[in-house]
Amino acid sequence: MSFEEMEYFLSNIKSVISCKVITDSNNEICEIHVLSDNSRHTKQIARDVRTALLSKFDTDVDYKIISVAQIEKNLSFNSDFRLLYEGYAIETTSDRVSIKTKFSWDGKEYFGQAEGFKSEKQSMLTAARSVLDAIRQAFDIDCFIVEDMQFSRIIGEEAVLVAVNEILNGKENILIGASIVENNKIDGVIKATLNAINRKICLLVKE
């Protein structure tokens, strides 16, 4: 069982912004920390978390280990914010690759660019880094690092998981994004990277 997959799944529950699963030395879940907006009662959110774990992962946890912290919905969380992916351009030489990604939000366009060595894995990492470069340039947010990515198959489709490390105020938080590979792997990686950080950017971008 992947606890990163579990965190990603729980983060999609209504009102939940992010989730962190803590395990003990026996790899058993001992704490679940949830950050949510204040649109629903904490008991409802905790109940949904417990139900989701039981139905999706066949894991039953005590309510007591689920803690829910809430923020004012309209104070620091821009719930309407979502960067939209518009496409990418790639340039290659004999040993280097450069990828430029384009995004839009609220009628404005944002671009990110990254360069790396020309290999399959490095091209994928370069694509992910181009997304983070767009965030740096557009919103002056520089707290994300691409940690890892994996390709797998699910229900007959190729999918990609991207792990992005958020380093903020001396603390690290791994964010997981996923996407089905529809066009090609680079396109899938860009979408998965954006999926990992879009919800977090909501907290960092002021209205």
C-alpha positions as CSV (number, residue, x, y, z in Angstrom):
1,M,0.0,0.0,0.0
2,S,1.3,3.4,-0.9
3,F,0.7,6.1,1.7
4,E,1.5,8.8,-0.9
5,E,-1.4,7.4,-3.0
6,M,-3.6,7.4,0.1
7,E,-2.7,11.1,0.8
8,Y,-3.5,12.0,-2.8
9,F,-6.8,10.2,-2.6
10,L,-7.9,11.8,0.7
11,S,-6.9,15.3,-0.6
12,N,-9.8,14.9,-3.1
13,I,-12.5,14.7,-0.4
14,K,-14.8,17.6,-0.4
15,S,-13.4,20.6,1.6
16,V,-10.0,18.9,2.1
17,I,-7.0,21.0,0.9
18,S,-4.2,18.6,1.8
19,C,-3.6,15.5,3.9
20,K,-0.6,14.0,5.6
21,V,-0.4,10.3,6.8
22,I,2.0,9.6,9.7
23,T,3.2,6.0,10.3
24,D,5.0,4.4,13.2
25,S,8.1,2.1,13.3
26,N,5.9,-0.8,12.2
27,N,4.6,1.2,9.2
28,E,1.2,1.4,10.8
29,I,-0.9,4.6,10.5
30,C,-0.7,6.4,13.8
31,E,-1.8,10.0,12.8
32,I,-3.7,11.6,9.9
33,H,-3.4,15.4,9.6
34,V,-6.0,17.1,7.4
35,L,-6.1,20.7,6.3
36,S,-9.5,21.9,5.1
37,D,-11.5,25.0,4.5
38,N,-14.4,25.8,6.8
39,S,-17.3,25.0,4.6
40,R,-18.0,21.7,6.5
41,H,-17.8,20.6,10.1
42,T,-14.6,18.9,11.2
43,K,-16.5,15.8,12.3
44,Q,-18.0,15.4,8.9
45,I,-14.6,15.6,7.3
46,A,-13.1,13.1,9.7
47,R,-16.0,10.8,9.1
48,D,-15.4,11.0,5.3
49,V,-11.7,10.4,5.7
50,R,-12.4,7.2,7.8
51,T,-15.0,6.0,5.3
52,A,-12.8,6.7,2.3
53,L,-9.9,4.7,3.9
54,L,-12.1,1.8,4.6
55,S,-13.8,1.6,1.2
56,K,-10.7,2.4,-1.0
57,F,-7.8,0.9,1.0
58,D,-9.6,-1.6,3.3
59,T,-8.0,0.3,6.2
60,D,-10.0,1.0,9.4
61,V,-8.6,3.7,11.6
62,D,-9.8,5.2,14.9
63,Y,-11.4,8.7,14.7
64,K,-9.0,9.8,17.4
65,I,-6.0,9.7,15.1
66,I,-7.6,12.0,12.6
67,S,-7.0,15.7,13.2
68,V,-8.6,18.4,11.1
69,A,-7.2,21.9,10.9
70,Q,-9.4,24.5,9.1
71,I,-8.7,27.9,7.5
72,E,-11.1,30.6,6.6
73,K,-12.4,29.7,3.1
74,N,-12.2,33.3,1.8
75,L,-9.2,34.5,3.8
76,S,-6.2,32.7,2.3
77,F,-7.6,30.1,0.0
78,N,-8.4,31.1,-3.5
79,S,-10.8,28.3,-4.4
80,D,-11.4,29.6,-7.9
81,F,-7.7,29.4,-8.8
82,R,-6.6,26.7,-11.2
83,L,-3.8,27.1,-13.7
84,L,-4.9,25.6,-17.1
85,Y,-2.4,23.8,-19.2
86,E,-2.3,25.1,-22.8
87,G,0.5,23.0,-24.3
88,Y,4.3,22.7,-24.6
89,A,7.1,23.2,-27.1
90,I,10.3,21.2,-27.2
91,E,13.7,21.9,-28.8
92,T,16.5,19.4,-28.9
93,T,20.2,19.3,-29.9
94,S,22.5,16.3,-30.0
95,D,22.7,16.1,-26.2
96,R,20.3,18.7,-24.7
97,V,16.6,19.2,-24.5
98,S,14.7,22.4,-23.8
99,I,11.0,22.4,-22.9
100,K,8.7,25.4,-22.7
101,T,5.2,25.1,-21.2
102,K,2.3,27.4,-21.5
103,F,-0.5,28.0,-18.9
104,S,-3.4,30.4,-18.5
105,W,-5.6,31.7,-15.7
106,D,-8.0,34.6,-15.6
107,G,-7.3,35.7,-19.1
108,K,-3.5,35.8,-18.6
109,E,-0.8,33.6,-20.1
110,Y,2.2,32.2,-18.2
111,F,5.2,30.4,-19.5
112,G,7.8,28.1,-17.9
113,Q,11.0,26.7,-19.4
114,A,13.7,24.2,-18.3
115,E,16.7,22.6,-19.9
116,G,18.4,19.2,-19.3
117,F,20.3,16.4,-20.9
118,K,18.7,14.5,-23.8
119,S,17.6,11.2,-22.4
120,E,14.2,9.8,-21.8
121,K,14.2,10.2,-18.0
122,Q,15.9,13.6,-18.1
123,S,13.4,14.8,-20.6
124,M,10.6,13.8,-18.3
125,L,12.2,15.6,-15.4
126,T,12.9,18.7,-17.6
127,A,9.2,18.8,-18.4
128,A,8.2,18.7,-14.8
129,R,10.7,21.4,-13.9
130,S,9.3,23.7,-16.6
131,V,6.0,23.6,-14.8
132,L,7.7,24.8,-11.6
133,D,9.5,27.5,-13.5
134,A,6.2,28.9,-14.7
135,I,5.0,29.1,-11.1
136,R,8.2,30.9,-10.0
137,Q,7.9,33.4,-12.8
138,A,4.2,34.0,-12.6
139,F,3.6,34.2,-8.8
140,D,7.1,34.4,-7.3
141,I,6.6,31.1,-5.6
142,D,9.8,29.1,-5.3
143,C,9.2,26.2,-2.8
144,F,8.7,23.2,-5.1
145,I,11.3,20.6,-6.2
146,V,10.7,17.6,-8.5
147,E,11.6,14.5,-6.5
148,D,10.6,11.5,-8.5
149,M,8.2,10.1,-11.1
150,Q,6.9,6.7,-12.0
151,F,5.0,5.2,-14.9
152,S,2.5,2.4,-14.5
153,R,-0.6,0.9,-16.0
154,I,-4.1,1.0,-14.6
155,I,-7.3,-0.4,-16.1
156,G,-5.3,-0.9,-19.3
157,E,-4.1,2.8,-19.5
158,E,-0.6,4.1,-19.1
159,A,-0.4,6.6,-16.2
160,V,2.3,8.7,-14.6
161,L,2.8,9.7,-10.9
162,V,4.9,12.7,-10.1
163,A,6.3,13.5,-6.6
164,V,6.9,17.2,-5.9
165,N,8.6,18.2,-2.6
166,E,7.2,21.4,-1.1
167,I,9.8,23.0,1.2
168,L,8.3,25.8,3.2
169,N,9.4,27.4,6.5
170,G,11.9,24.6,7.0
171,K,9.3,21.8,6.6
172,E,9.0,19.3,3.7
173,N,5.7,18.0,2.3
174,I,5.5,15.5,-0.5
175,L,2.8,16.3,-3.0
176,I,1.6,13.6,-5.5
177,G,0.1,14.3,-8.9
178,A,-1.3,11.8,-11.4
179,S,-2.3,11.8,-15.0
180,I,-3.3,9.3,-17.7
181,V,-0.8,9.5,-20.6
182,E,-3.1,10.4,-23.5
183,N,-0.8,12.1,-26.1
184,N,2.8,11.3,-25.0
185,K,4.8,10.9,-21.8
186,I,6.0,14.5,-21.7
187,D,2.5,15.8,-21.9
188,G,1.4,13.4,-19.2
189,V,4.2,14.5,-16.9
190,I,3.3,18.1,-17.3
191,K,-0.3,17.4,-16.4
192,A,0.7,15.2,-13.4
193,T,3.1,17.9,-12.1
194,L,0.4,20.5,-12.3
195,N,-2.1,18.2,-10.7
196,A,0.4,17.8,-7.7
197,I,0.8,21.5,-7.0
198,N,-2.4,23.2,-8.3
199,R,-4.3,22.8,-5.0
200,K,-1.2,24.0,-3.0
201,I,-0.9,27.1,-5.1
202,C,-4.4,28.0,-4.1
203,L,-3.1,28.6,-0.6
204,L,-0.1,30.6,-1.7
205,V,-1.7,32.9,-4.2
206,K,-3.6,35.7,-2.5
207,E,-6.9,36.9,-3.8
